Amino acid sequence: MRTVGKWTPERVEALTGVPAHKLQAAAEILGTCESLVSTALQGCTSPCRPPRQPCRSTTST
Protein backbone atom coordinates (compact mmCIF):
# COMPACT_ATOMS: atom_id res chain seq x y z
CA MET A 1 0.00 0.00 0.00
CA ARG A 2 2.94 2.34 0.52
CA THR A 3 3.66 2.37 -3.22
CA VAL A 4 0.15 3.11 -4.45
CA GLY A 5 -1.34 4.75 -1.36
CA LYS A 6 -0.68 8.29 -2.60
CA TRP A 7 -2.41 7.57 -5.94
CA THR A 8 -5.98 8.28 -4.95
CA PRO A 9 -8.65 8.13 -7.67
CA GLU A 10 -8.92 11.92 -7.49
CA ARG A 11 -5.17 12.39 -7.99
CA VAL A 12 -5.14 9.98 -10.94
CA GLU A 13 -8.17 11.77 -12.41
CA ALA A 14 -6.33 15.09 -12.22
CA LEU A 15 -3.34 13.62 -14.08
CA THR A 16 -5.12 11.48 -16.66
CA GLY A 17 -8.58 12.93 -17.13
CA VAL A 18 -10.17 9.55 -16.34
CA PRO A 19 -13.08 10.19 -13.95
CA ALA A 20 -12.48 8.93 -10.39
CA HIS A 21 -15.72 6.92 -10.41
CA LYS A 22 -14.52 4.99 -13.49
CA LEU A 23 -11.17 4.28 -11.83
CA GLN A 24 -12.98 3.02 -8.74
CA ALA A 25 -15.24 0.80 -10.86
CA ALA A 26 -12.21 -0.65 -12.66
CA ALA A 27 -10.45 -1.27 -9.33
CA GLU A 28 -13.55 -3.06 -8.02
CA ILE A 29 -13.60 -5.35 -11.07
CA LEU A 30 -9.87 -6.08 -10.88
CA GLY A 31 -9.93 -6.57 -7.13
CA THR A 32 -12.85 -8.96 -7.02
CA CYS A 33 -12.60 -11.00 -10.22
CA GLU A 34 -11.88 -14.71 -9.92
CA SER A 35 -9.21 -14.65 -12.64
CA LEU A 36 -7.59 -12.06 -14.87
CA VAL A 37 -5.62 -11.94 -18.10
CA SER A 38 -3.72 -8.73 -18.70
CA THR A 39 -1.99 -7.70 -21.92
CA ALA A 40 -0.06 -4.62 -22.97
CA LEU A 41 1.43 -3.35 -26.18
CA GLN A 42 5.19 -3.68 -26.57
CA GLY A 43 5.63 0.08 -26.88
CA CYS A 44 3.83 0.65 -23.59
CA THR A 45 5.91 -1.83 -21.61
CA SER A 46 9.30 -1.13 -23.18
CA PRO A 47 9.45 2.56 -24.10
CA CYS A 48 13.28 2.61 -24.12
CA ARG A 49 13.61 -0.04 -26.81
CA PRO A 50 13.48 0.91 -30.48
CA PRO A 51 10.31 -0.22 -32.27
CA ARG A 52 10.46 -3.59 -33.96
CA GLN A 53 10.44 -3.80 -37.71
CA PRO A 54 7.06 -4.64 -39.23
CA CYS A 55 6.54 -8.20 -40.41
CA ARG A 56 7.36 -8.66 -44.05
CA SER A 57 6.15 -11.36 -46.35
CA THR A 58 8.79 -13.79 -47.58
CA THR A 59 6.64 -15.15 -50.39
CA SER A 60 6.90 -13.89 -53.91
CA THR A 61 3.96 -13.03 -56.13
N, C-alpha and C positions, 0 to 999 in steps of 0.2 A: 504494500500500500504506500510505502514511502516514495516509490518511483512515480506512481500515477496519482497520488493523493492531491497534488496541487492542480491537476487537470480536471477541474470541475466542468460539467456540461456548459455552464455559462462562459467559462474561460475559453473552451474549445469553440463555442459558437462565435465568440468575438474574433477569434483568429481565422476561422474557416467559413463562417457564414451559414453553417449547418445549424438549424434550430435546436436548442437544448432538448426540447421534447422528443425530437427524432433521435438524437444521440442516446437519450435515456431508453427509448423504445428498442433501439438496436442493442444496447447493453443488456436489457432484459432478455431479449432473444438469445444472445450469445451466452449469457450467464445461466440460462435455464434449459437450453436444448440438450437432448440426450447425446447427440453426436454432432460433429462439425467438420466440414471440409473447407479449407481456406486456400485460395490461390491468389497470386499476385503476378503482375507483369514483370518481366525481367528488368525493364528500365526503372521500375519503382523500387525494386529490391537491391539493385546494384547500380546506383547512379554514377559511380566513379569508373565503371568499365565502359569502354567504347561500345557502341551498338554493334550487334552482330550483323553480318552481311545477310541480305535476303536470300532465301532458297532459290536456287536456279535449276532449271530443268537440264538434265543431262541427255535427254533424248533429242534426236534430230527429226526435223519434219521434211 
